[in-house]
Amino acid sequence: MVVGVIRRALLVLVLALLVSASEALPQPSVSAIPSPSVVAGLPAAHRVGGAYRNLDPEYHRAPLWARARSLIVGGTWLVGERRVVPLPIDPPNVAALRANTSRPTVTWIGHATLLVQLDGVNFLTDPTWASRSGPFSGLVGVGRYTPPAIAFDDLPRIDFVLISHDHYDHLDEPTVKHLAQEFNPRFVVPLGIKKWLEDRRITNVVELNWGESVKIGGVTIVCTPAQHGSGRTLVDQGRRLWASWAVLGSRRFYFAGDTGYYHHFKDIGEALGPFDLAALPIGSYTPRALAKPVHLSPEEALQAWQDLRAAKFLGIHWGTFALAREPYDEPPRRIAEEVGRRHLAAESVWILKPGATTTW
């Protein structure tokens, strides 16, 4: 009996020591989701009848059936695309990207996906490593003809991810799941996309309306207007907001996402500019009657760059997916022609090879 009492006492003592030791160990810190702040000079987005609206009161987009018919007639997703070849890739210096902690750099991975390094943080814009962009994780949809310039496994640490809207070529489900699993970055998204991510067990998310900002590391991220739309199915059109983004630190960076031309570029330039670098879409602008409300032409992209008061221009959203009818190599040619016509500084207008890294 005495032996049993001693054993129980020793067991209680061991348990007490284990509990006290565990309490003494440093507990892992969990970064709280920051609260957004309001930025002066930028309008908030509004919903009408459950759908978000663009700023332009005259905005009108072709019906969904007309856009679907155009895609089918164009044939870029039903048959093999013969008009395109992969763009030449500039092999990235992965070791340098991983070692960099101070230089502001930008690397075009493809389409609207950029790796940006600024003030010690690394972030991605609209990341997609998909070989096909479309529903059912790319089982059907638009084929990719230029592969991602950086292999996913070669990425440096990713601190946050910017999503402009929910279209398949900008919000790729397998990619964001892979990023969440590998890096657990903070996803910064427009209103409505947080719920979509949480339904896929991605919870490190902050969502913003136009004119709201949040701080991550040493930079401030501002949700800024765009003229576009949203929807991944027939029944969720306009239910999630679309946006462009400004990232402000020792340099000022602007990412347009997907957008048509409107005076929101001037508004953003006046409120947050001048910018050091503006990344603007220059492809997927045909057929023009359907695309004009929501996609910039190369000439409009250069005008938007000037409206933003940005020092450098970077053309994105071209040469990757067979999304439209213009020749795949037309966007940079039209950019060069417009630069000459307007007598712009050609050294300030960048058309990078996929994989190319430049300091800005």
N, C-alpha and C positions, 0 to 999 in steps of 0.2 A: 504493500500500500504506500509506504514511504517512497519507494522507488518510482511509483506512478506519479506521485505528487511532484517529485523532483523533475521528472520528464516533462510534465505539463508546464512547470515553471520555466524550464529551459526553453521550451517551445514558444511560450509567451514572450520571453526575453529576446529570442531570435527574431520573432515577428516584429517586435517593437523596434529593434535595431534596423531591420529592413525598411520599415515604414519611415523612420527618421532619416535614414540614408537617402531614400528616394525623394523625400521632401527637400533635402539639402542639395540635390542635383539641380543644375540650371535647367529650367523648362524651356522648350523651344518656343521662340516668339512667333506669333502669327500676325502678319501685317494686316491691319484693319483696312477695310475698303474705305478710301477717303471720301469725304463729302464734297460734292461739286460746289463751285462758286460761280456767280453770275458775272459775265464780262460785258462791260458797257459798249454800246455801239453796234451790237449784233441782235437781230430779231430772233425770237423763239419760233419754233415750228408749231403749227396748229393742226388739229384734226377736225374734219368735217364728215359727219356720218360714219365715224370709225376709221377713216383713212386720212393719212397725212396729206397736206397740200404744199405745192411749191409756192414761192414768193410771187412769181409772175401771174397776175390775175388773168392774163391772156393765154396762159399755158394750156396746151391741148395736145394730147398724144393720140396717135392712131389706135383704134380698138385692138384688143388682144388678138382677135381672130385675124386681123390684117397683118399684124406682126408675125403671127405663126405661119400664115400663108407665105409671107415673104421669105421666111427662113426655109420652109420646105421647098419652094420654087427655086431658091438660091442653090439648094442641093449641097451645101457645105457639110452637112452632118449625115446625109443619107448615102452619099457615095464618096469614094476616095477623092481627096482634094488634090488636083493636079497643078494648081496654080502656085503652090508654095513649096519652098525648100527650107530646111532649118537655117536660122541665122547663124553665122559664125560666132562661136563662144570664145571669150577671152578668159582663159582658166584663172580663177580667183586665187589669190594668195591667202589660203585658209589660215596658215600660221600667223600671218600679220593681222588678220581680222580678229583672231582670238586673243592676240597679245595687246591689241590697241585699247588704250584706256583714256586717251586724251584727244586724238585728232578727230575732227568731224569728217566722216566719210559717208558715201552713199554707194551702194552696189545694186545694179539692176539684175535681179534674179530672173525676171521674165514677166510679161503682161503688166499687171499693176503691183507686182510684188517687189518691194525694195527692202534691203537691209540697210538701216540707217544707224550710224554711231554718233552720239552727241553727248558730251559732258559725262562720260563714263557709263552711259546706258546704251543698250542695243535694242532696237525695235524693228518689227516687220510691219509692212503695210499690205493689207488684203492678201494674205499668204495663200498660195495654192501650189502644191506639188502634183496636182492631178494630171494624168495623161489624157483625160477626157473630162470636159466640163458639162455637167448635167445632172438630172435626177438619179436617185438610187446609187449615190456615191460614184457617179460617172459611168454607170452601166450603159446608159445611152446619153447622147449629147454631142457636143462639138469637140472634135479631136484637137490635140495639141501637137504642133509640128516642130516647135523648138523646145527642147527639154529644159527643165530648171538648170540654171547655170551653176548653182551650188547644190551639191547633194545634201539631203536633209541631215545626215549624220555628220556633215562637216560644218554645220552652223556653229557660231559662237553662242555663248549664253544669251538667251532672249529674255529681256526684262518686261517688255509689254508688246502688245499686238494691237494695231489699229484696224478696225473694220469699217468700211465706208457704207456698205449696204448688203442686203442678203441675196443678191443674184449669185448664181452658181459659180461664175468665174471670179467672184470676189469673196465669197464665203464658202469655202470648200470644207465639207464636213470631215472627211478623213484627215485633212491637214490640220484643222484646229484641234481635233482629238489627239493627234500625234504630238502637237506642240504642248498641249496641256499635260500630257503624260510625261513628256521628256523634260520640260522646263518649268511648268506651272507658271507661265507668265501672266501678268494682269491683262485681260482683254478689255479694251476701251472701245465702246460701241455706241451707236445711236439708240434712241428709245425703241424698245420692243425686242431687240436682239438678245438682251440679257436672258429673257425667258427661254428663247430658242436654245441658247447655250446651256442653261441650267437643265433643260430637258435632256441634254446629253451629258449630264454630270460634270459640266465645266462651270465652276462656281466662283472662280477668281475673276469677277467681272464688275466693271463699273459702267453704267450707261448714262448718256448725257443727251440733253436737248441742245439745239443750236443756241449758241450764246452762253453755254456753260463750260467750265474748265475744271481740271483736276491736276494735282501735282503728283508726279512719280519721280523719285530720285531727285535730281537737280533740275528737272524740266517741268514746264507747265504745258498741258495738253488742252487745246481749246477745240470744242466742237463747233464747226462753222457751216454755213448753209451750202447746199448744192442744189442743182436742178435736175432731178432724176425721178426714180420711182423704185418700187420694191415689190417683192412677191416671188415665191418659189413654187406656187401652185395656182390653180384657177381661182381659189377661194380666199387667198390671203393677200391680194393685190393692195398695196398701200398701207398695210397694217403695221409695218415696221418702218421706222424713219430711215432716211438716207442722209449722208453728211459728207463734208470734206473736213480736213483736220489741219490745225496749226500746232507745231511743237516749238516751244519758245525756251531758249536757254542762252548760252553764250552766242549761239547762232539762232536764226529764225527760219524754220522749215515749214513749207506748205505742201500738203498732199491733197489733190483734187478728188481722188476716187474716180467716180463716173459722173459726168455732168454735161448739161447743155450750157449755152452761153446766156448770161443775164447779168444785171448790174450787181449781183451779189459779190462778184470779184472785186469791184471797186469798193464796196462796203467793207469787205474783209481787209483790203489793202489800207483803207483809211483807219480802220479800228486797230489793226495788229501789225501793219507793215511799217517800214519796208522789210521784205523778206530777203534772206541770203540765197535761198534756193526754193524754187517752186517746181514740183513734179506734176505735170499735166498730161492728160490722155490725148493722143494724136491719131488714134485708129478707131475702127468700127463706126465710121460716119456715113456709111452707105447701106441701103438706098437713102438718099438725103431726105426725101419727103417723110420717111418714117423716123430717121435717126436724128434729125436736126433738133427737136425739142430736148433730147436727152444725151446727145454725144457731140463733143466739140469736133469741128473740122480742124485740120492743122492750122489754118489761118486764124480761126477763132481762138485756138490755144495760145498762139502768140499774142493776140490781143488781151486775153485773160492774164497772161504773164505781165504785160505792161500795166494792166489795171491793178494787179497785186503789188506793183512797185517792187518786183523781185530782181535781184542782181543776176541770178543764173536761172536758166530754163532747162528742165530735163523732160524729154519726151518719153512717155510710157504708154502702156495699153495698146501695143501694136506688135506684130511679128511673132505672135505666140500661139493664139487660137484662131482657127478659121471661122471667125464670127460674122464677117460682113462680105461685101462684094467688091470693095476696092482691091486692086492688086496689092499683095502683101508688102511689097517694097515701095508703095506709093507714098505713105505718110512722110518718111524722112525727105523724099524728093520735093514734096510740096512745102515742107518746112524750109528747106534750103532756098527754094524759089521765092518764098515770101520774105525770108530774111534779106535776100538781095533786093527785092522790090521795095521794101521799106527802109533799106539802108540801115539795118540793125547790126549790132556788134556780133559777128558770127562766132567769136570766141566765147561768148556768153550763152550760146544756145547749144546744149549738149544732146547728142543722139549717141548713146553708149551702146557698145556691144553687150549682150548678156554676159554677166560675170565680171564686167569691168568695174573697178573701184576707183573713185576719184575723191579728192579732198575738196571740201566746199567751205 
